[in-house]
């Protein structure tokens, strides 16, 4: 299945968004990376997702699970 790639503007809008990773506060990083990083704040857990996945989860409930 082919999907439309996010524009740089769409990626920029996602970066810095507050969310949750495994139930703990997290934030999205890596605006110029091929795969953004969702990282827990004040913790060591970081996970890479595709941009489309990040966009979908943020638009849903903002709760990532690793």
CHARMM internal coordinates of N, CA and C (Angstrom, degrees):
IC EDIT
DIST 1 N 1 CA 1.4454
DIST 1 CA 1 C 1.5229
ANGL 1 N 1 CA 1 C 108.97
DIST 1 C 2 N 1.2976
ANGL 1 CA 1 C 2 N 116.74
DIHE 1 N 1 CA 1 C 2 N 125.81
DIST 2 N 2 CA 1.4542
ANGL 1 C 2 N 2 CA 121.59
DIHE 1 CA 1 C 2 N 2 CA -179.61
DIST 2 CA 2 C 1.5252
ANGL 2 N 2 CA 2 C 109.20
DIHE 1 C 2 N 2 CA 2 C -95.09
DIST 2 C 3 N 1.3096
ANGL 2 CA 2 C 3 N 116.32
DIHE 2 N 2 CA 2 C 3 N 138.55
DIST 3 N 3 CA 1.4498
ANGL 2 C 3 N 3 CA 120.10
DIHE 2 CA 2 C 3 N 3 CA 178.99
DIST 3 CA 3 C 1.5266
ANGL 3 N 3 CA 3 C 109.82
DIHE 2 C 3 N 3 CA 3 C -129.35
DIST 3 C 4 N 1.3198
ANGL 3 CA 3 C 4 N 114.97
DIHE 3 N 3 CA 3 C 4 N 160.27
DIST 4 N 4 CA 1.4606
ANGL 3 C 4 N 4 CA 121.68
DIHE 3 CA 3 C 4 N 4 CA -179.60
DIST 4 CA 4 C 1.5217
ANGL 4 N 4 CA 4 C 109.63
DIHE 3 C 4 N 4 CA 4 C -76.21
DIST 4 C 5 N 1.2956
ANGL 4 CA 4 C 5 N 116.73
DIHE 4 N 4 CA 4 C 5 N 128.56
DIST 5 N 5 CA 1.4628
ANGL 4 C 5 N 5 CA 122.71
DIHE 4 CA 4 C 5 N 5 CA 177.05
DIST 5 CA 5 C 1.5271
ANGL 5 N 5 CA 5 C 109.56
DIHE 4 C 5 N 5 CA 5 C -68.71
DIST 5 C 6 N 1.3197
ANGL 5 CA 5 C 6 N 116.83
DIHE 5 N 5 CA 5 C 6 N 143.43
DIST 6 N 6 CA 1.4526
ANGL 5 C 6 N 6 CA 120.12
DIHE 5 CA 5 C 6 N 6 CA 176.76
DIST 6 CA 6 C 1.5180
ANGL 6 N 6 CA 6 C 110.10
DIHE 5 C 6 N 6 CA 6 C -70.17
DIST 6 C 7 N 1.3149
ANGL 6 CA 6 C 7 N 116.41
DIHE 6 N 6 CA 6 C 7 N 145.99
DIST 7 N 7 CA 1.4648
ANGL 6 C 7 N 7 CA 120.66
DIHE 6 CA 6 C 7 N 7 CA 175.50
DIST 7 CA 7 C 1.5199
ANGL 7 N 7 CA 7 C 108.68
DIHE 6 C 7 N 7 CA 7 C -76.90
DIST 7 C 8 N 1.3186
ANGL 7 CA 7 C 8 N 117.03
DIHE 7 N 7 CA 7 C 8 N 164.79
DIST 8 N 8 CA 1.4643
ANGL 7 C 8 N 8 CA 120.28
DIHE 7 CA 7 C 8 N 8 CA 178.09
DIST 8 CA 8 C 1.5223
ANGL 8 N 8 CA 8 C 110.62
DIHE 7 C 8 N 8 CA 8 C -62.63
DIST 8 C 9 N 1.3132
ANGL 8 CA 8 C 9 N 117.34
DIHE 8 N 8 CA 8 C 9 N -34.84
DIST 9 N 9 CA 1.4716
ANGL 8 C 9 N 9 CA 121.12
DIHE 8 CA 8 C 9 N 9 CA 177.99
DIST 9 CA 9 C 1.5312
ANGL 9 N 9 CA 9 C 110.13
DIHE 8 C 9 N 9 CA 9 C -63.08
DIST 9 C 10 N 1.3298
ANGL 9 CA 9 C 10 N 117.35
DIHE 9 N 9 CA 9 C 10 N -43.26
DIST 10 N 10 CA 1.4664
ANGL 9 C 10 N 10 CA 120.97
DIHE 9 CA 9 C 10 N 10 CA 178.40
DIST 10 CA 10 C 1.5227
ANGL 10 N 10 CA 10 C 111.05
DIHE 9 C 10 N 10 CA 10 C -63.64
DIST 10 C 11 N 1.3327
ANGL 10 CA 10 C 11 N 116.78
DIHE 10 N 10 CA 10 C 11 N -40.17
DIST 11 N 11 CA 1.4684
ANGL 10 C 11 N 11 CA 120.93
DIHE 10 CA 10 C 11 N 11 CA 177.24
DIST 11 CA 11 C 1.5225
ANGL 11 N 11 CA 11 C 110.47
DIHE 10 C 11 N 11 CA 11 C -64.23
DIST 11 C 12 N 1.3412
ANGL 11 CA 11 C 12 N 116.27
DIHE 11 N 11 CA 11 C 12 N -44.58
DIST 12 N 12 CA 1.4657
ANGL 11 C 12 N 12 CA 120.74
DIHE 11 CA 11 C 12 N 12 CA -179.92
DIST 12 CA 12 C 1.5272
ANGL 12 N 12 CA 12 C 111.34
DIHE 11 C 12 N 12 CA 12 C -58.96
DIST 12 C 13 N 1.3311
ANGL 12 CA 12 C 13 N 116.43
DIHE 12 N 12 CA 12 C 13 N -36.73
DIST 13 N 13 CA 1.4639
ANGL 12 C 13 N 13 CA 120.88
DIHE 12 CA 12 C 13 N 13 CA 179.81
DIST 13 CA 13 C 1.5278
ANGL 13 N 13 CA 13 C 111.95
DIHE 12 C 13 N 13 CA 13 C -67.81
DIST 13 C 14 N 1.3172
ANGL 13 CA 13 C 14 N 117.65
DIHE 13 N 13 CA 13 C 14 N -29.87
DIST 14 N 14 CA 1.4675
ANGL 13 C 14 N 14 CA 121.25
DIHE 13 CA 13 C 14 N 14 CA 179.76
DIST 14 CA 14 C 1.5226
ANGL 14 N 14 CA 14 C 112.65
DIHE 13 C 14 N 14 CA 14 C -78.90
DIST 14 C 15 N 1.3288
ANGL 14 CA 14 C 15 N 116.71
DIHE 14 N 14 CA 14 C 15 N -32.70
DIST 15 N 15 CA 1.4690
ANGL 14 C 15 N 15 CA 120.93
DIHE 14 CA 14 C 15 N 15 CA -177.50
DIST 15 CA 15 C 1.5246
ANGL 15 N 15 CA 15 C 109.36
DIHE 14 C 15 N 15 CA 15 C -64.39
DIST 15 C 16 N 1.3268
ANGL 15 CA 15 C 16 N 115.01
DIHE 15 N 15 CA 15 C 16 N 134.53
DIST 16 N 16 CA 1.4569
ANGL 15 C 16 N 16 CA 120.91
DIHE 15 CA 15 C 16 N 16 CA -179.72
DIST 16 CA 16 C 1.5141
ANGL 16 N 16 CA 16 C 113.46
DIHE 15 C 16 N 16 CA 16 C 90.15
DIST 16 C 17 N 1.3304
ANGL 16 CA 16 C 17 N 116.29
DIHE 16 N 16 CA 16 C 17 N -8.62
DIST 17 N 17 CA 1.4613
ANGL 16 C 17 N 17 CA 120.01
DIHE 16 CA 16 C 17 N 17 CA 179.84
DIST 17 CA 17 C 1.5260
ANGL 17 N 17 CA 17 C 109.57
DIHE 16 C 17 N 17 CA 17 C -64.47
DIST 17 C 18 N 1.3109
ANGL 17 CA 17 C 18 N 115.76
DIHE 17 N 17 CA 17 C 18 N 133.10
DIST 18 N 18 CA 1.4612
ANGL 17 C 18 N 18 CA 121.52
DIHE 17 CA 17 C 18 N 18 CA 175.76
DIST 18 CA 18 C 1.5231
ANGL 18 N 18 CA 18 C 108.13
DIHE 17 C 18 N 18 CA 18 C -79.32
DIST 18 C 19 N 1.3353
ANGL 18 CA 18 C 19 N 115.28
DIHE 18 N 18 CA 18 C 19 N 140.35
DIST 19 N 19 CA 1.4538
ANGL 18 C 19 N 19 CA 121.21
DIHE 18 CA 18 C 19 N 19 CA -178.34
DIST 19 CA 19 C 1.5259
ANGL 19 N 19 CA 19 C 108.20
DIHE 18 C 19 N 19 CA 19 C -156.19
DIST 19 C 20 N 1.3086
ANGL 19 CA 19 C 20 N 117.15
DIHE 19 N 19 CA 19 C 20 N -164.23
DIST 20 N 20 CA 1.4626
ANGL 19 C 20 N 20 CA 122.21
DIHE 19 CA 19 C 20 N 20 CA 177.54
DIST 20 CA 20 C 1.5173
ANGL 20 N 20 CA 20 C 109.76
DIHE 19 C 20 N 20 CA 20 C -130.44
DIST 20 C 21 N 1.3167
ANGL 20 CA 20 C 21 N 116.30
DIHE 20 N 20 CA 20 C 21 N 140.85
DIST 21 N 21 CA 1.4648
ANGL 20 C 21 N 21 CA 123.12
DIHE 20 CA 20 C 21 N 21 CA 174.99
DIST 21 CA 21 C 1.5159
ANGL 21 N 21 CA 21 C 107.11
DIHE 20 C 21 N 21 CA 21 C -126.75
DIST 21 C 22 N 1.3171
ANGL 21 CA 21 C 22 N 115.78
DIHE 21 N 21 CA 21 C 22 N 115.98
DIST 22 N 22 CA 1.4671
ANGL 21 C 22 N 22 CA 122.43
DIHE 21 CA 21 C 22 N 22 CA -175.38
DIST 22 CA 22 C 1.5279
ANGL 22 N 22 CA 22 C 111.29
DIHE 21 C 22 N 22 CA 22 C 53.52
DIST 22 C 23 N 1.3281
ANGL 22 CA 22 C 23 N 116.51
DIHE 22 N 22 CA 22 C 23 N 38.96
DIST 23 N 23 CA 1.4512
ANGL 22 C 23 N 23 CA 121.82
DIHE 22 CA 22 C 23 N 23 CA 175.75
DIST 23 CA 23 C 1.5166
ANGL 23 N 23 CA 23 C 115.94
DIHE 22 C 23 N 23 CA 23 C 83.03
DIST 23 C 24 N 1.3319
ANGL 23 CA 23 C 24 N 118.05
DIHE 23 N 23 CA 23 C 24 N -0.71
DIST 24 N 24 CA 1.4644
ANGL 23 C 24 N 24 CA 121.45
DIHE 23 CA 23 C 24 N 24 CA -179.54
DIST 24 CA 24 C 1.5277
ANGL 24 N 24 CA 24 C 109.87
DIHE 23 C 24 N 24 CA 24 C -112.12
DIST 24 C 25 N 1.3413
ANGL 24 CA 24 C 25 N 117.02
DIHE 24 N 24 CA 24 C 25 N 149.13
DIST 25 N 25 CA 1.4675
ANGL 24 C 25 N 25 CA 119.95
DIHE 24 CA 24 C 25 N 25 CA -179.98
DIST 25 CA 25 C 1.5297
ANGL 25 N 25 CA 25 C 111.77
DIHE 24 C 25 N 25 CA 25 C -55.16
DIST 25 C 26 N 1.3217
ANGL 25 CA 25 C 26 N 115.05
DIHE 25 N 25 CA 25 C 26 N 138.04
DIST 26 N 26 CA 1.4649
ANGL 25 C 26 N 26 CA 121.19
DIHE 25 CA 25 C 26 N 26 CA -177.63
DIST 26 CA 26 C 1.5262
ANGL 26 N 26 CA 26 C 109.11
DIHE 25 C 26 N 26 CA 26 C -144.88
DIST 26 C 27 N 1.3324
ANGL 26 CA 26 C 27 N 114.45
DIHE 26 N 26 CA 26 C 27 N 173.22
DIST 27 N 27 CA 1.4539
ANGL 26 C 27 N 27 CA 121.21
DIHE 26 CA 26 C 27 N 27 CA 178.87
DIST 27 CA 27 C 1.5244
ANGL 27 N 27 CA 27 C 108.64
DIHE 26 C 27 N 27 CA 27 C -146.38
DIST 27 C 28 N 1.3333
ANGL 27 CA 27 C 28 N 116.33
DIHE 27 N 27 CA 27 C 28 N 156.37
DIST 28 N 28 CA 1.4615
ANGL 27 C 28 N 28 CA 121.94
DIHE 27 CA 27 C 28 N 28 CA -179.09
DIST 28 CA 28 C 1.5238
ANGL 28 N 28 CA 28 C 109.47
DIHE 27 C 28 N 28 CA 28 C -98.44
DIST 28 C 29 N 1.3458
ANGL 28 CA 28 C 29 N 116.06
DIHE 28 N 28 CA 28 C 29 N 134.01
DIST 29 N 29 CA 1.4583
ANGL 28 C 29 N 29 CA 123.71
DIHE 28 CA 28 C 29 N 29 CA -178.80
DIST 29 CA 29 C 1.5274
ANGL 29 N 29 CA 29 C 110.10
DIHE 28 C 29 N 29 CA 29 C -129.15
DIST 29 C 30 N 1.3246
ANGL 29 CA 29 C 30 N 115.82
DIHE 29 N 29 CA 29 C 30 N 166.25
DIST 30 N 30 CA 1.4636
ANGL 29 C 30 N 30 CA 120.83
DIHE 29 CA 29 C 30 N 30 CA 168.94
DIST 30 CA 30 C 1.5067
ANGL 30 N 30 CA 30 C 115.34
DIHE 29 C 30 N 30 CA 30 C 94.82
DIST 30 C 31 N 1.3031
ANGL 30 CA 30 C 31 N 118.33
DIHE 30 N 30 CA 30 C 31 N 45.57
DIST 31 N 31 CA 1.4636
ANGL 30 C 31 N 31 CA 121.48
DIHE 30 CA 30 C 31 N 31 CA -174.32
DIST 31 CA 31 C 1.5139
ANGL 31 N 31 CA 31 C 114.44
DIHE 30 C 31 N 31 CA 31 C -56.56
DIST 31 C 32 N 1.3394
ANGL 31 CA 31 C 32 N 118.16
DIHE 31 N 31 CA 31 C 32 N -25.55
DIST 32 N 32 CA 1.4671
ANGL 31 C 32 N 32 CA 120.93
DIHE 31 CA 31 C 32 N 32 CA -179.55
DIST 32 CA 32 C 1.5239
ANGL 32 N 32 CA 32 C 113.07
DIHE 31 C 32 N 32 CA 32 C -103.82
DIST 32 C 33 N 1.3134
ANGL 32 CA 32 C 33 N 116.85
DIHE 32 N 32 CA 32 C 33 N 3.22
DIST 33 N 33 CA 1.4645
ANGL 32 C 33 N 33 CA 120.75
DIHE 32 CA 32 C 33 N 33 CA -180.00
DIST 33 CA 33 C 1.5186
ANGL 33 N 33 CA 33 C 111.16
DIHE 32 C 33 N 33 CA 33 C -83.58
DIST 33 C 34 N 1.3274
ANGL 33 CA 33 C 34 N 116.33
DIHE 33 N 33 CA 33 C 34 N 155.31
DIST 34 N 34 CA 1.4655
ANGL 33 C 34 N 34 CA 120.54
DIHE 33 CA 33 C 34 N 34 CA 174.93
DIST 34 CA 34 C 1.5255
ANGL 34 N 34 CA 34 C 111.07
DIHE 33 C 34 N 34 CA 34 C -66.90
DIST 34 C 35 N 1.3293
ANGL 34 CA 34 C 35 N 116.66
DIHE 34 N 34 CA 34 C 35 N -32.90
DIST 35 N 35 CA 1.4582
ANGL 34 C 35 N 35 CA 122.86
DIHE 34 CA 34 C 35 N 35 CA 179.28
DIST 35 CA 35 C 1.5222
ANGL 35 N 35 CA 35 C 108.08
DIHE 34 C 35 N 35 CA 35 C -129.09
DIST 35 C 36 N 1.3282
ANGL 35 CA 35 C 36 N 117.99
DIHE 35 N 35 CA 35 C 36 N 116.49
DIST 36 N 36 CA 1.4581
ANGL 35 C 36 N 36 CA 120.24
DIHE 35 CA 35 C 36 N 36 CA -179.21
DIST 36 CA 36 C 1.5227
ANGL 36 N 36 CA 36 C 111.42
DIHE 35 C 36 N 36 CA 36 C -69.11
DIST 36 C 37 N 1.3189
ANGL 36 CA 36 C 37 N 114.89
DIHE 36 N 36 CA 36 C 37 N 160.39
DIST 37 N 37 CA 1.4643
ANGL 36 C 37 N 37 CA 122.11
DIHE 36 CA 36 C 37 N 37 CA -179.46
DIST 37 CA 37 C 1.5194
ANGL 37 N 37 CA 37 C 108.59
DIHE 36 C 37 N 37 CA 37 C -108.83
DIST 37 C 38 N 1.3120
ANGL 37 CA 37 C 38 N 115.80
DIHE 37 N 37 CA 37 C 38 N 130.27
DIST 38 N 38 CA 1.4543
ANGL 37 C 38 N 38 CA 121.91
DIHE 37 CA 37 C 38 N 38 CA 170.07
DIST 38 CA 38 C 1.5221
ANGL 38 N 38 CA 38 C 104.85
DIHE 37 C 38 N 38 CA 38 C -104.27
DIST 38 C 39 N 1.3449
ANGL 38 CA 38 C 39 N 115.98
DIHE 38 N 38 CA 38 C 39 N 116.96
DIST 39 N 39 CA 1.4644
ANGL 38 C 39 N 39 CA 120.77
DIHE 38 CA 38 C 39 N 39 CA -173.99
DIST 39 CA 39 C 1.5163
ANGL 39 N 39 CA 39 C 110.50
DIHE 38 C 39 N 39 CA 39 C -124.89
DIST 39 C 40 N 1.3316
ANGL 39 CA 39 C 40 N 114.77
DIHE 39 N 39 CA 39 C 40 N 134.69
DIST 40 N 40 CA 1.4533
ANGL 39 C 40 N 40 CA 119.34
DIHE 39 CA 39 C 40 N 40 CA 174.73
DIST 40 CA 40 C 1.5228
ANGL 40 N 40 CA 40 C 108.81
DIHE 39 C 40 N 40 CA 40 C -65.26
DIST 40 C 41 N 1.3262
ANGL 40 CA 40 C 41 N 116.03
DIHE 40 N 40 CA 40 C 41 N 142.35
DIST 41 N 41 CA 1.4552
ANGL 40 C 41 N 41 CA 121.44
DIHE 40 CA 40 C 41 N 41 CA 177.54
DIST 41 CA 41 C 1.5261
ANGL 41 N 41 CA 41 C 107.71
DIHE 40 C 41 N 41 CA 41 C -79.91
DIST 41 C 42 N 1.3300
ANGL 41 CA 41 C 42 N 116.76
DIHE 41 N 41 CA 41 C 42 N 132.05
DIST 42 N 42 CA 1.4685
ANGL 41 C 42 N 42 CA 123.23
DIHE 41 CA 41 C 42 N 42 CA 179.99
DIST 42 CA 42 C 1.5244
ANGL 42 N 42 CA 42 C 112.49
DIHE 41 C 42 N 42 CA 42 C 60.74
DIST 42 C 43 N 1.3240
ANGL 42 CA 42 C 43 N 116.98
DIHE 42 N 42 CA 42 C 43 N 34.87
DIST 43 N 43 CA 1.4561
ANGL 42 C 43 N 43 CA 121.43
DIHE 42 CA 42 C 43 N 43 CA 177.09
DIST 43 CA 43 C 1.5216
ANGL 43 N 43 CA 43 C 107.72
DIHE 42 C 43 N 43 CA 43 C -150.74
DIST 43 C 44 N 1.3110
ANGL 43 CA 43 C 44 N 117.32
DIHE 43 N 43 CA 43 C 44 N 173.28
DIST 44 N 44 CA 1.4532
ANGL 43 C 44 N 44 CA 120.91
DIHE 43 CA 43 C 44 N 44 CA -174.79
DIST 44 CA 44 C 1.5231
ANGL 44 N 44 CA 44 C 114.60
DIHE 43 C 44 N 44 CA 44 C -96.15
DIST 44 C 45 N 1.3045
ANGL 44 CA 44 C 45 N 118.03
DIHE 44 N 44 CA 44 C 45 N -8.97
DIST 45 N 45 CA 1.4616
ANGL 44 C 45 N 45 CA 119.74
DIHE 44 CA 44 C 45 N 45 CA -174.26
DIST 45 CA 45 C 1.5268
ANGL 45 N 45 CA 45 C 111.25
DIHE 44 C 45 N 45 CA 45 C -76.78
DIST 45 C 46 N 1.3253
ANGL 45 CA 45 C 46 N 115.13
DIHE 45 N 45 CA 45 C 46 N 122.65
DIST 46 N 46 CA 1.4599
ANGL 45 C 46 N 46 CA 123.28
DIHE 45 CA 45 C 46 N 46 CA 175.57
DIST 46 CA 46 C 1.5198
ANGL 46 N 46 CA 46 C 108.09
DIHE 45 C 46 N 46 CA 46 C -133.19
DIST 46 C 47 N 1.3341
ANGL 46 CA 46 C 47 N 116.92
DIHE 46 N 46 CA 46 C 47 N 137.22
DIST 47 N 47 CA 1.4574
ANGL 46 C 47 N 47 CA 121.41
DIHE 46 CA 46 C 47 N 47 CA -179.05
DIST 47 CA 47 C 1.5189
ANGL 47 N 47 CA 47 C 108.91
DIHE 46 C 47 N 47 CA 47 C -134.93
DIST 47 C 48 N 1.3302
ANGL 47 CA 47 C 48 N 116.31
DIHE 47 N 47 CA 47 C 48 N 139.05
DIST 48 N 48 CA 1.4621
ANGL 47 C 48 N 48 CA 121.53
DIHE 47 CA 47 C 48 N 48 CA 175.28
DIST 48 CA 48 C 1.5241
ANGL 48 N 48 CA 48 C 109.18
DIHE 47 C 48 N 48 CA 48 C -95.12
DIST 48 C 49 N 1.3195
ANGL 48 CA 48 C 49 N 115.70
DIHE 48 N 48 CA 48 C 49 N 137.31
DIST 49 N 49 CA 1.4561
ANGL 48 C 49 N 49 CA 122.94
DIHE 48 CA 48 C 49 N 49 CA 175.17
DIST 49 CA 49 C 1.5248
ANGL 49 N 49 CA 49 C 107.38
DIHE 48 C 49 N 49 CA 49 C -130.23
DIST 49 C 50 N 1.3110
ANGL 49 CA 49 C 50 N 117.71
DIHE 49 N 49 CA 49 C 50 N 169.76
DIST 50 N 50 CA 1.4588
ANGL 49 C 50 N 50 CA 119.66
DIHE 49 CA 49 C 50 N 50 CA 172.55
DIST 50 CA 50 C 1.5282
ANGL 50 N 50 CA 50 C 107.66
DIHE 49 C 50 N 50 CA 50 C -77.81
DIST 50 C 51 N 1.3213
ANGL 50 CA 50 C 51 N 116.08
DIHE 50 N 50 CA 50 C 51 N 158.69
DIST 51 N 51 CA 1.4620
ANGL 50 C 51 N 51 CA 120.50
DIHE 50 CA 50 C 51 N 51 CA 178.77
DIST 51 CA 51 C 1.5197
ANGL 51 N 51 CA 51 C 111.27
DIHE 50 C 51 N 51 CA 51 C -60.77
DIST 51 C 52 N 1.3236
ANGL 51 CA 51 C 52 N 117.27
DIHE 51 N 51 CA 51 C 52 N -41.32
DIST 52 N 52 CA 1.4632
ANGL 51 C 52 N 52 CA 120.53
DIHE 51 CA 51 C 52 N 52 CA -179.61
DIST 52 CA 52 C 1.5333
ANGL 52 N 52 CA 52 C 111.21
DIHE 51 C 52 N 52 CA 52 C -64.13
DIST 52 C 53 N 1.3287
ANGL 52 CA 52 C 53 N 116.96
DIHE 52 N 52 CA 52 C 53 N -37.92
DIST 53 N 53 CA 1.4643
ANGL 52 C 53 N 53 CA 120.57
DIHE 52 CA 52 C 53 N 53 CA 178.19
DIST 53 CA 53 C 1.5187
ANGL 53 N 53 CA 53 C 110.09
DIHE 52 C 53 N 53 CA 53 C -65.43
DIST 53 C 54 N 1.3261
ANGL 53 CA 53 C 54 N 116.69
DIHE 53 N 53 CA 53 C 54 N -44.83
DIST 54 N 54 CA 1.4623
ANGL 53 C 54 N 54 CA 120.44
DIHE 53 CA 53 C 54 N 54 CA 178.61
DIST 54 CA 54 C 1.5263
ANGL 54 N 54 CA 54 C 110.01
DIHE 53 C 54 N 54 CA 54 C -59.76
DIST 54 C 55 N 1.3103
ANGL 54 CA 54 C 55 N 116.80
DIHE 54 N 54 CA 54 C 55 N -46.35
DIST 55 N 55 CA 1.4620
ANGL 54 C 55 N 55 CA 120.68
DIHE 54 CA 54 C 55 N 55 CA 179.94
DIST 55 CA 55 C 1.5312
ANGL 55 N 55 CA 55 C 110.92
DIHE 54 C 55 N 55 CA 55 C -60.40
DIST 55 C 56 N 1.3239
ANGL 55 CA 55 C 56 N 116.84
DIHE 55 N 55 CA 55 C 56 N -44.37
DIST 56 N 56 CA 1.4692
ANGL 55 C 56 N 56 CA 121.24
DIHE 55 CA 55 C 56 N 56 CA -179.02
DIST 56 CA 56 C 1.5275
ANGL 56 N 56 CA 56 C 111.29
DIHE 55 C 56 N 56 CA 56 C -63.03
DIST 56 C 57 N 1.3346
ANGL 56 CA 56 C 57 N 117.37
DIHE 56 N 56 CA 56 C 57 N -45.49
DIST 57 N 57 CA 1.4689
ANGL 56 C 57 N 57 CA 120.78
DIHE 56 CA 56 C 57 N 57 CA -178.20
DIST 57 CA 57 C 1.5252
ANGL 57 N 57 CA 57 C 110.88
DIHE 56 C 57 N 57 CA 57 C -68.40
DIST 57 C 58 N 1.3171
ANGL 57 CA 57 C 58 N 117.81
DIHE 57 N 57 CA 57 C 58 N -41.16
DIST 58 N 58 CA 1.4672
ANGL 57 C 58 N 58 CA 120.58
DIHE 57 CA 57 C 58 N 58 CA 177.81
DIST 58 CA 58 C 1.5254
ANGL 58 N 58 CA 58 C 109.72
DIHE 57 C 58 N 58 CA 58 C -62.41
DIST 58 C 59 N 1.3195
ANGL 58 CA 58 C 59 N 117.73
DIHE 58 N 58 CA 58 C 59 N -41.44
DIST 59 N 59 CA 1.4618
ANGL 58 C 59 N 59 CA 120.99
DIHE 58 CA 58 C 59 N 59 CA 179.33
DIST 59 CA 59 C 1.5274
ANGL 59 N 59 CA 59 C 112.22
DIHE 58 C 59 N 59 CA 59 C -69.58
DIST 59 C 60 N 1.3378
ANGL 59 CA 59 C 60 N 116.80
DIHE 59 N 59 CA 59 C 60 N -22.68
DIST 60 N 60 CA 1.4567
ANGL 59 C 60 N 60 CA 121.08
DIHE 59 CA 59 C 60 N 60 CA -179.25
DIST 60 CA 60 C 1.5371
ANGL 60 N 60 CA 60 C 109.47
DIHE 59 C 60 N 60 CA 60 C -85.39
DIST 60 C 61 N 1.3327
ANGL 60 CA 60 C 61 N 116.73
DIHE 60 N 60 CA 60 C 61 N -81.69
DIST 61 N 61 CA 1.4793
ANGL 60 C 61 N 61 CA 119.18
DIHE 60 CA 60 C 61 N 61 CA -176.58
DIST 61 CA 61 C 1.5280
ANGL 61 N 61 CA 61 C 112.98
DIHE 60 C 61 N 61 CA 61 C -136.46
DIST 61 C 62 N 1.3306
ANGL 61 CA 61 C 62 N 117.98
DIHE 61 N 61 CA 61 C 62 N -4.82
DIST 62 N 62 CA 1.4660
ANGL 61 C 62 N 62 CA 121.00
DIHE 61 CA 61 C 62 N 62 CA 177.74
DIST 62 CA 62 C 1.5161
ANGL 62 N 62 CA 62 C 114.35
DIHE 61 C 62 N 62 CA 62 C 73.57
DIST 62 C 63 N 1.3199
ANGL 62 CA 62 C 63 N 117.04
DIHE 62 N 62 CA 62 C 63 N 18.16
DIST 63 N 63 CA 1.4689
ANGL 62 C 63 N 63 CA 121.26
DIHE 62 CA 62 C 63 N 63 CA -177.19
DIST 63 CA 63 C 1.5237
ANGL 63 N 63 CA 63 C 110.28
DIHE 62 C 63 N 63 CA 63 C -112.50
DIST 63 C 64 N 1.3423
ANGL 63 CA 63 C 64 N 115.67
DIHE 63 N 63 CA 63 C 64 N 104.97
DIST 64 N 64 CA 1.4566
ANGL 63 C 64 N 64 CA 122.33
DIHE 63 CA 63 C 64 N 64 CA 179.00
DIST 64 CA 64 C 1.5199
ANGL 64 N 64 CA 64 C 109.68
DIHE 63 C 64 N 64 CA 64 C -90.84
DIST 64 C 65 N 1.3234
ANGL 64 CA 64 C 65 N 116.67
DIHE 64 N 64 CA 64 C 65 N 148.36
DIST 65 N 65 CA 1.4618
ANGL 64 C 65 N 65 CA 122.58
DIHE 64 CA 64 C 65 N 65 CA 177.03
DIST 65 CA 65 C 1.5212
ANGL 65 N 65 CA 65 C 107.54
DIHE 64 C 65 N 65 CA 65 C -128.39
DIST 65 C 66 N 1.3291
ANGL 65 CA 65 C 66 N 115.12
DIHE 65 N 65 CA 65 C 66 N 130.72
DIST 66 N 66 CA 1.4676
ANGL 65 C 66 N 66 CA 120.47
DIHE 65 CA 65 C 66 N 66 CA 178.66
DIST 66 CA 66 C 1.5078
ANGL 66 N 66 CA 66 C 110.15
DIHE 65 C 66 N 66 CA 66 C -112.85
END
COOR INIT
IC SEED 1 N 1 CA 1 C
IC BUILD
